Amino acid sequence: MENFVDTTHDYWRSKGQFSPNITIRLASGGYIGGGLYHSQTTEGALTTFPGVRVVYPSYADDAAGLLRTSIRSRGLTLFLEPKALYNSPKAATPFPDDFEVPFGKAKVKEKELILP
């Protein structure tokens, strides 16, 4: 955590000139349990630091593409991995090595509405 904070401060102090290529991956969200701590997350605190790009994919293909974009881009990226995707059968889909999802390009998917 100290290194994370120092890196964001260096970014701020250098007016963005110091912007190393760092991707930090953290498990996030619920789903697999966690007892007393399942609802305690640090996302809110970590997103307040200057110069940090926050990525939170919703789908497995977005996760694969955004992770590759994060690793290949300049700057500090906080990649929050939804735990629900860890055991999802849809996450086992193969992707080409050059598959990327650009930052800021949200995927819109329609969900089927099931009424009782």
C-alpha positions in Angstrom: 0.0 0.0 0.0 2.9 2.4 0.8 4.3 1.9 -2.7 0.9 2.5 -4.3 0.5 5.8 -2.4 4.1 6.9 -3.1 3.6 6.2 -6.8 0.4 8.3 -7.0 2.1 11.1 -5.1 5.1 11.1 -7.5 2.6 11.3 -10.4 1.0 14.3 -8.8 4.2 16.0 -7.8 5.7 15.6 -11.3 2.5 16.9 -13.0 2.1 13.5 -14.8 5.6 13.2 -16.0 6.3 10.3 -13.7 3.8 7.7 -14.9 5.2 4.2 -14.8 3.5 1.2 -16.4 2.1 -0.6 -13.4 -1.0 -2.8 -13.2 -2.3 -3.8 -9.8 -4.8 -6.7 -9.8 -7.2 -7.0 -6.9 -10.1 -9.4 -6.3 -13.3 -7.4 -5.8 -17.0 -7.9 -5.1 -18.9 -10.6 -3.4 -19.9 -14.1 -4.5 -17.4 -16.5 -3.0 -17.9 -15.5 0.6 -15.6 -13.9 3.1 -17.3 -14.0 6.4 -17.1 -10.8 8.4 -15.2 -8.9 5.7 -17.3 -9.7 2.6 -18.8 -6.2 2.4 -15.6 -4.3 3.3 -13.8 -3.2 0.2 -11.1 -0.7 -0.4 -12.2 0.5 -3.9 -13.6 3.7 -2.7 -10.4 4.7 -0.9 -8.1 3.6 -3.7 -9.9 5.5 -6.4 -9.3 8.9 -4.7 -5.6 9.0 -5.5 -4.5 11.1 -8.4 -3.3 9.5 -11.6 -4.9 6.1 -11.0 -6.9 4.5 -13.8 -9.6 2.1 -12.4 -10.8 -0.8 -14.4 -13.8 -3.0 -13.3 -14.9 -5.3 -16.0 -18.3 -7.0 -16.0 -17.8 -9.8 -18.4 -15.0 -12.3 -19.0 -14.2 -11.1 -22.5 -14.0 -7.5 -21.1 -11.7 -8.7 -18.3 -9.3 -10.4 -20.8 -9.2 -7.4 -23.1 -9.0 -4.8 -20.5 -6.2 -6.6 -18.6 -4.1 -6.7 -21.7 -4.8 -3.0 -22.4 -3.8 -2.3 -18.8 -0.6 -4.1 -19.0 0.4 -2.5 -22.3 -0.6 1.0 -21.4 1.4 3.8 -19.7 0.3 4.7 -16.2 -0.9 3.2 -12.9 -3.9 1.0 -13.4 -6.0 -0.6 -10.6 -7.6 -3.6 -12.1 -10.5 -4.8 -9.9 -11.4 -8.4 -10.8 -14.9 -9.4 -10.0 -14.7 -12.7 -8.0 -17.9 -13.9 -9.7 -15.9 -14.3 -12.9 -13.3 -16.6 -11.3 -15.6 -19.7 -11.4 -17.8 -18.7 -14.3 -18.0 -21.2 -17.2 -18.2 -18.2 -19.6 -14.7 -17.1 -18.4 -13.2 -20.2 -20.0 -13.6 -18.7 -23.5 -10.3 -18.6 -25.5 -9.2 -15.2 -26.8 -6.6 -14.3 -29.4 -3.3 -13.0 -28.1 -3.8 -9.6 -29.6 -7.3 -9.1 -28.2 -7.7 -5.8 -26.3 -10.6 -3.7 -25.1 -9.8 0.1 -25.2 -10.4 2.1 -22.1 -13.6 4.1 -22.1 -15.4 1.8 -24.5 -18.2 0.3 -22.6 -20.0 -2.8 -23.8 -23.8 -2.6 -23.7 -25.6 -5.9 -23.4 -29.3 -6.4 -23.1 -30.6 -8.6 -20.4 -33.7 -10.6 -20.8 -36.4 -9.5 -18.4 -38.1 -12.4 -16.7 -41.4 -11.5 -15.1 -43.1 -13.8 -12.5 
